[in-house]
């Protein structure tokens, strides 16, 4: 091979390599989803890949020579226009522009400066542009929905706050009204009850007509019934308002049960119901409000007797649970209730609609709700189990921390 052929071979090789490089670049620009661009040192476009037609609807020739700032603007994530330091590489900078139809597009620009290899002079920039319009719109829509949701939450929170304040004001007004009314009603009722007792005792002389005795009993019983109703309503109101104050002392559960049975015995005897104290040995001593615990036991016994027929049995017992809590259990073999009845009677002023339960003609619908509130005020719980035409079991759970002393008491397996 002569010396002349040697340069021609090198030239041909370089030409082929250059052609292959261009084809390689063309293939890459067609395959990648990003737009590829290049500018001169005045930031005028000198090259734009064909991808621009798909993104913005422009033919590359239409954009050549145009300054990049004539096409759009660089912005921060908040949409504020920013300056670009072109002589340093940068990545993922937001760029806002418009397509040929006037639709706004959001591009993510990455670029690096281009310097002359001979003298190091800045001669332009080349980079890529990713269309993130759909992602941006989705993010903005999500932000709008989030802001709207936050507004709704704030509005609802304000509504609930106002409703809570209104409810508290109404509850306070109700409590004050009931307190005032109870005082206004108690005074004349106490007078009626007291004077009926005096007349019935013939303190100032005998009653001439025997019918007066029956009338006086009616007056006395009606007065007592009204006074009990007033006391129950006031107690429920105080519990609802969270203002029940407990006068806590050492309370003998056994003595409380015995005293309660004595109070209910006459009613049970009159109705022909056996009242059985099943407590063996000594029941525990607890730290509690003696008056309120007695009120709980009396209410449960009275309720059991009320709904137990002639010849029926009402029993009361105490147990210690595995968690060391104290149980007071009142059981009867009365008419019982189904699940719907239990829910009904546990509501304030709630009374089951069953005819056989209503025949007693007694009750205000406050007995069990009031009892439940008194038990819960002691940190305990009230559990009602019942079966229709079989009977009812009501269990009072007083927490372990209220127990002071336990001796010879049933252990619950």
C-alpha positions as CSV (number, residue, x, y, z in Angstrom):
1,X,0.0,0.0,0.0
2,X,1.4,3.4,-1.0
3,X,1.7,6.4,1.3
4,X,-1.1,8.3,-0.6
5,X,-3.7,5.7,0.1
6,X,-3.0,5.8,3.9
7,X,-4.7,9.3,4.5
8,X,-7.6,8.3,2.3
9,X,-8.3,5.3,4.5
10,X,-8.2,7.3,7.7
11,X,-10.5,9.9,6.2
12,X,-13.0,7.2,5.1
13,X,-12.9,5.6,8.5
14,X,-13.5,8.9,10.3
15,X,-16.4,9.7,7.9
16,X,-18.0,6.3,8.5
17,X,-17.6,6.7,12.3
18,X,-19.1,10.2,12.1
19,X,-22.0,8.8,10.1
20,X,-22.5,6.0,12.6
21,X,-22.4,8.5,15.5
22,X,-25.1,10.6,13.9
23,X,-27.3,7.6,13.2
24,X,-26.7,6.5,16.8
25,X,-27.7,10.0,18.1
26,X,-30.7,10.1,15.8
27,X,-31.9,6.7,17.1
28,X,-31.4,7.8,20.7
29,X,-33.3,11.0,20.2
30,X,-36.2,9.1,18.6
31,X,-36.3,6.4,21.3
32,X,-36.1,8.6,24.4
33,X,-39.3,10.2,25.6
34,X,-37.5,13.4,26.7
35,X,-36.9,16.3,24.4
36,X,-33.2,17.0,23.5
37,X,-32.1,20.5,22.8
38,X,-29.0,22.7,22.4
39,X,-28.4,26.5,22.4
40,X,-25.5,28.9,21.5
41,X,-24.0,31.3,24.0
42,X,-26.9,33.7,23.5
43,X,-29.3,30.9,24.6
44,X,-30.8,30.6,21.1
45,X,-31.8,27.1,20.0
46,X,-29.4,25.5,17.6
47,X,-30.8,22.0,17.8
48,X,-34.2,20.5,18.9
49,X,-35.1,16.8,18.6
50,X,-38.1,15.7,16.7
51,X,-39.8,14.9,20.0
52,X,-40.8,18.6,20.2
53,X,-43.5,18.0,17.6
54,X,-45.2,15.4,19.8
55,X,-44.9,17.6,22.9
56,X,-45.6,21.1,21.6
57,X,-46.8,20.7,18.0
58,X,-43.8,22.6,16.6
59,X,-41.5,21.3,13.8
60,X,-37.9,21.6,15.0
61,X,-37.1,24.1,12.2
62,X,-39.8,26.5,13.6
63,X,-37.9,26.8,16.9
64,X,-34.3,27.0,15.7
65,X,-32.8,30.4,16.3
66,X,-35.4,31.4,18.9
67,X,-34.2,32.4,22.4
68,X,-35.2,30.0,25.0
69,X,-36.7,32.8,27.1
70,X,-39.0,33.6,24.2
71,X,-40.4,30.1,24.4
72,X,-41.1,30.0,28.2
73,X,-39.7,30.7,31.6
74,X,-38.0,28.9,34.5
75,X,-40.0,28.8,37.7
76,X,-39.7,27.5,41.2
77,X,-42.1,24.8,42.6
78,X,-44.3,27.7,43.7
79,X,-44.5,29.1,40.2
80,X,-42.1,32.0,40.8
81,X,-39.8,32.9,38.0
82,X,-36.1,32.2,38.7
83,X,-32.7,33.0,37.2
84,X,-30.6,30.2,35.8
85,X,-26.8,29.9,36.2
86,X,-26.1,28.7,32.7
87,X,-22.4,28.1,33.2
88,X,-23.0,25.4,35.8
89,X,-24.9,22.1,35.3
90,X,-28.4,21.9,36.8
91,X,-31.1,19.2,37.0
92,X,-34.9,19.0,37.2
93,X,-35.8,22.8,37.0
94,X,-39.4,23.6,36.2
95,X,-40.0,25.3,32.9
96,X,-43.4,26.7,31.8
97,X,-44.2,27.0,28.1
98,X,-47.1,26.8,25.7
99,X,-47.8,24.5,22.7
100,X,-48.8,25.6,19.3
101,X,-52.5,25.5,20.3
102,X,-51.9,27.7,23.3
103,X,-52.1,25.0,26.0
104,X,-49.8,25.4,28.9
105,X,-47.1,22.7,29.5
106,X,-44.8,22.0,32.4
107,X,-41.4,20.7,31.5
108,X,-38.6,19.5,33.8
109,X,-35.3,20.8,32.4
110,X,-31.8,19.4,33.0
111,X,-28.7,20.9,31.3
112,X,-25.0,21.3,31.3
113,X,-22.8,24.0,29.8
114,X,-20.8,23.5,26.6
115,X,-17.3,25.0,26.5
116,X,-14.8,25.3,23.5
117,X,-12.2,22.6,24.0
118,X,-9.5,24.8,22.5
119,X,-9.9,28.0,24.6
120,X,-12.5,27.0,27.3
121,X,-14.9,29.7,26.2
122,X,-18.6,29.2,27.0
123,X,-20.3,28.4,23.6
124,X,-23.7,27.3,24.7
125,X,-25.8,24.7,26.6
126,X,-27.3,21.3,25.8
127,X,-29.9,19.4,27.8
128,X,-33.1,17.5,28.0
129,X,-36.8,18.4,28.8
130,X,-39.3,16.0,30.3
131,X,-43.0,16.8,30.0
132,X,-44.6,16.6,33.4
133,X,-47.8,18.4,32.6
134,X,-50.1,15.5,33.6
135,X,-48.2,14.9,36.8
136,X,-48.2,18.6,37.6
137,X,-52.0,18.9,36.9
138,X,-52.6,15.8,39.0
139,X,-50.5,17.2,41.9
140,X,-52.4,20.6,41.6
141,X,-55.7,18.8,41.6
142,X,-54.7,16.7,44.6
143,X,-53.6,19.9,46.4
144,X,-56.9,21.6,45.6
145,X,-58.8,18.6,46.9
146,X,-56.6,18.5,50.0
147,X,-57.2,22.2,50.6
148,X,-60.9,21.8,50.1
149,X,-60.9,18.9,52.5
150,X,-59.1,20.9,55.1
151,X,-61.6,23.7,54.7
152,X,-64.4,21.2,55.2
153,X,-62.7,19.8,58.3
154,X,-62.2,23.3,59.7
155,X,-65.9,24.2,59.0
156,X,-67.1,20.9,60.5
157,X,-64.8,21.4,63.5
158,X,-66.2,24.9,64.0
159,X,-69.8,23.5,63.7
160,X,-69.0,20.8,66.2
161,X,-67.4,23.4,68.5
162,X,-70.5,25.6,68.3
163,X,-72.8,22.6,68.8
164,X,-70.7,21.4,71.8
165,X,-70.9,24.9,73.3
166,X,-74.7,25.0,72.6
167,X,-75.1,21.6,74.2
168,X,-73.1,22.5,77.2
169,X,-75.1,25.7,77.6
170,X,-78.4,23.8,77.2
171,X,-77.2,21.2,79.7
172,X,-76.2,23.8,82.2
173,X,-79.6,25.6,81.8
174,X,-81.4,22.2,82.2
175,X,-79.4,21.4,85.3
176,X,-80.1,24.8,86.8
177,X,-83.8,24.5,85.9
178,X,-84.1,21.0,87.4
179,X,-82.2,22.1,90.5
180,X,-84.6,25.1,90.9
181,X,-87.7,23.0,90.1
182,X,-86.7,20.3,92.5
183,X,-86.4,22.8,95.3
184,X,-89.7,24.4,94.4
185,X,-91.4,21.0,94.2
186,X,-89.7,19.4,97.2
187,X,-90.8,22.0,99.7
188,X,-94.6,21.6,99.2
189,X,-94.3,17.8,98.7
190,X,-92.4,17.5,102.0
191,X,-95.2,19.6,103.6
192,X,-97.8,17.3,102.1
193,X,-96.0,14.2,103.2
194,X,-95.3,15.5,106.7
195,X,-98.9,16.8,107.3
196,X,-100.4,13.5,106.0
197,X,-98.2,11.6,108.4
198,X,-99.4,13.9,111.3
199,X,-103.1,13.5,110.3
200,X,-102.7,9.7,109.9
201,X,-101.2,9.5,113.3
202,X,-104.2,11.5,114.7
203,X,-101.8,13.9,116.4
204,X,-104.5,16.5,116.9
205,X,-107.4,14.1,117.4
206,X,-109.1,11.1,115.9
207,X,-110.4,11.0,112.3
208,X,-114.2,10.8,112.3
209,X,-114.6,9.1,109.0
210,X,-112.7,5.9,108.3
211,X,-112.5,6.7,104.6
212,X,-110.1,9.6,105.5
213,X,-107.5,7.0,106.4
214,X,-107.6,5.6,102.9
215,X,-107.5,9.0,101.4
216,X,-104.5,9.9,103.5
217,X,-102.6,6.8,102.5
218,X,-103.3,7.7,98.8
219,X,-102.0,11.3,99.5
220,X,-98.9,10.0,101.3
221,X,-98.0,7.4,98.7
222,X,-98.5,9.8,95.8
223,X,-96.4,12.4,97.6
224,X,-93.6,9.8,98.2
225,X,-93.8,8.7,94.5
226,X,-93.5,12.2,93.3
227,X,-90.6,13.0,95.6
228,X,-88.8,9.9,94.5
229,X,-89.3,10.9,90.9
230,X,-88.0,14.4,91.5
231,X,-84.9,12.9,93.3
232,X,-84.3,10.5,90.4
233,X,-84.6,13.2,87.7
234,X,-82.2,15.5,89.7
235,X,-79.7,12.6,90.2
236,X,-79.7,11.8,86.5
237,X,-79.2,15.4,85.6
238,X,-76.3,15.8,88.0
239,X,-74.6,12.6,86.6
240,X,-75.1,13.8,83.0
241,X,-73.5,17.1,83.9
242,X,-70.5,15.2,85.4
243,X,-71.1,17.0,88.7
244,X,-72.0,14.1,90.9
245,X,-69.9,14.4,94.1
246,X,-69.2,11.2,96.0
247,X,-69.0,11.4,99.8
248,X,-66.6,8.4,100.1
249,X,-66.1,6.4,103.3
250,X,-65.6,2.8,104.3
251,X,-68.7,0.9,103.3
252,X,-69.7,-2.6,104.4
253,X,-71.3,-4.2,101.4
254,X,-72.9,-6.8,103.7
255,X,-74.5,-4.2,105.9
256,X,-75.7,-2.3,102.9
257,X,-77.3,-5.4,101.4
258,X,-79.0,-6.2,104.7
259,X,-80.4,-2.6,105.1
260,X,-81.6,-2.6,101.5
261,X,-83.4,-5.9,101.9
262,X,-85.2,-4.5,105.0
263,X,-86.4,-1.5,102.9
264,X,-87.7,-3.8,100.1
265,X,-89.0,-6.6,102.3
266,X,-92.5,-5.2,102.9
267,X,-93.0,-4.6,99.1
268,X,-91.8,-8.2,98.4
269,X,-94.1,-9.7,101.1
270,X,-97.1,-7.8,99.8
271,X,-96.5,-9.1,96.3
272,X,-95.7,-12.6,97.5
273,X,-92.1,-12.6,96.3
274,X,-89.4,-14.3,98.3
275,X,-86.3,-12.1,99.0
276,X,-83.2,-14.1,99.7
277,X,-79.8,-12.9,101.0
278,X,-77.3,-15.4,99.6
279,X,-74.2,-13.8,101.0
280,X,-72.2,-16.3,103.0
281,X,-69.8,-15.1,105.6
282,X,-68.6,-11.5,105.4
283,X,-68.8,-9.4,102.2
284,X,-66.0,-6.9,101.5
285,X,-65.6,-3.4,102.8
286,X,-65.2,-0.9,100.0
287,X,-64.2,2.7,99.6
288,X,-67.4,4.3,98.2
289,X,-70.3,6.7,98.8
290,X,-72.5,4.7,101.3
291,X,-75.7,6.5,100.3
292,X,-75.2,5.9,96.6
293,X,-74.2,2.3,96.9
294,X,-77.3,1.7,99.0
295,X,-79.3,3.5,96.3
296,X,-77.9,1.1,93.7
297,X,-78.8,-2.0,95.7
298,X,-82.3,-0.8,96.6
299,X,-83.0,0.2,93.0
300,X,-81.9,-3.3,91.7
301,X,-83.9,-5.2,94.4
302,X,-86.9,-3.0,93.9
303,X,-86.8,-3.5,90.1
304,X,-86.4,-7.3,90.5
305,X,-89.4,-7.5,92.8
306,X,-91.5,-5.3,90.5
307,X,-91.1,-7.7,87.6
308,X,-91.3,-11.0,89.4
309,X,-94.6,-12.7,89.8
310,X,-96.3,-14.2,92.9
311,X,-94.3,-17.0,94.3
312,X,-91.2,-15.8,92.5
313,X,-87.7,-15.5,93.9
314,X,-85.3,-12.6,94.1
315,X,-81.8,-13.2,95.5
316,X,-78.7,-11.1,96.0
317,X,-75.1,-12.3,96.4
318,X,-71.5,-11.0,96.4
319,X,-68.5,-12.5,94.7
320,X,-64.8,-11.7,94.0
321,X,-63.8,-11.9,90.4
322,X,-60.5,-13.1,89.1
323,X,-59.4,-9.5,88.6
324,X,-60.2,-8.9,92.4
325,X,-63.1,-6.7,91.5
326,X,-66.2,-6.9,93.8
327,X,-69.4,-8.2,92.2
328,X,-72.9,-7.6,93.6
329,X,-75.3,-9.9,91.8
330,X,-79.1,-9.5,91.9
331,X,-81.0,-12.4,90.3
332,X,-84.7,-13.0,89.7
333,X,-86.9,-15.6,88.0
334,X,-89.4,-13.0,86.8
335,X,-90.7,-12.3,83.3
336,X,-87.3,-11.5,81.8
337,X,-86.5,-9.5,78.7
338,X,-85.2,-10.0,75.2
339,X,-82.2,-8.1,73.8
340,X,-84.4,-5.3,72.4
341,X,-86.0,-4.8,75.8
342,X,-82.6,-4.6,77.5
343,X,-81.5,-1.8,75.2
344,X,-84.8,0.0,75.7
345,X,-84.8,0.0,79.5
346,X,-81.2,1.2,79.7
347,X,-82.1,4.4,78.0
348,X,-83.3,7.4,80.1
349,X,-87.0,7.4,80.4
350,X,-87.0,4.2,78.3
351,X,-89.6,1.6,79.1
352,X,-90.2,-1.6,77.2
353,X,-93.4,-1.6,75.1
354,X,-94.4,-5.2,76.3
355,X,-97.8,-5.2,77.9
356,X,-96.8,-7.6,80.7
357,X,-94.0,-5.2,81.7
358,X,-96.2,-2.2,81.7
359,X,-99.0,-3.8,83.8
360,X,-97.1,-2.9,87.0
361,X,-98.1,0.8,86.5
362,X,-94.9,1.8,88.2
363,X,-91.6,3.2,87.1
364,X,-90.3,6.4,85.5
365,X,-87.8,4.8,83.1
366,X,-84.9,6.2,85.2
367,X,-84.2,3.2,87.5
368,X,-81.6,1.3,85.5
369,X,-80.0,4.3,83.8
370,X,-79.6,6.1,87.1
371,X,-78.2,2.9,88.7
372,X,-75.8,2.5,85.8
373,X,-74.7,6.2,86.2
374,X,-74.1,5.7,89.9
375,X,-72.0,2.6,89.4
376,X,-69.9,4.2,86.7
377,X,-69.3,7.2,89.0
378,X,-67.5,4.7,91.2
379,X,-65.4,3.5,88.2
380,X,-67.5,0.3,87.9
381,X,-69.8,-1.2,85.3
382,X,-73.3,-2.5,85.3
383,X,-74.1,-5.7,83.3
384,X,-77.7,-6.9,82.5
385,X,-78.4,-10.4,81.3
386,X,-81.9,-11.6,80.8
387,X,-83.9,-14.3,79.1
388,X,-87.6,-13.9,78.2
389,X,-89.9,-15.8,80.6
390,X,-86.9,-17.1,82.6
391,X,-85.5,-14.1,84.5
392,X,-82.9,-11.4,84.8
393,X,-79.5,-11.1,86.4
394,X,-77.9,-7.7,87.0
395,X,-74.3,-7.6,88.1
396,X,-72.5,-4.6,89.6
397,X,-68.7,-4.6,89.1
398,X,-66.8,-2.4,91.6
399,X,-63.1,-2.2,90.7
400,X,-60.3,-3.8,92.7
401,X,-58.9,-0.4,93.9
402,X,-62.1,0.3,95.8
403,X,-61.8,-2.9,97.9
404,X,-60.5,-2.3,101.4
405,X,-61.0,-5.7,103.0
406,X,-62.3,-9.1,101.9
407,X,-63.0,-12.1,104.2
408,X,-64.8,-15.4,103.6
409,X,-66.4,-14.5,100.3
410,X,-67.2,-16.5,97.3
411,X,-64.4,-16.7,94.7
412,X,-65.7,-16.5,91.1
413,X,-64.1,-19.2,89.0
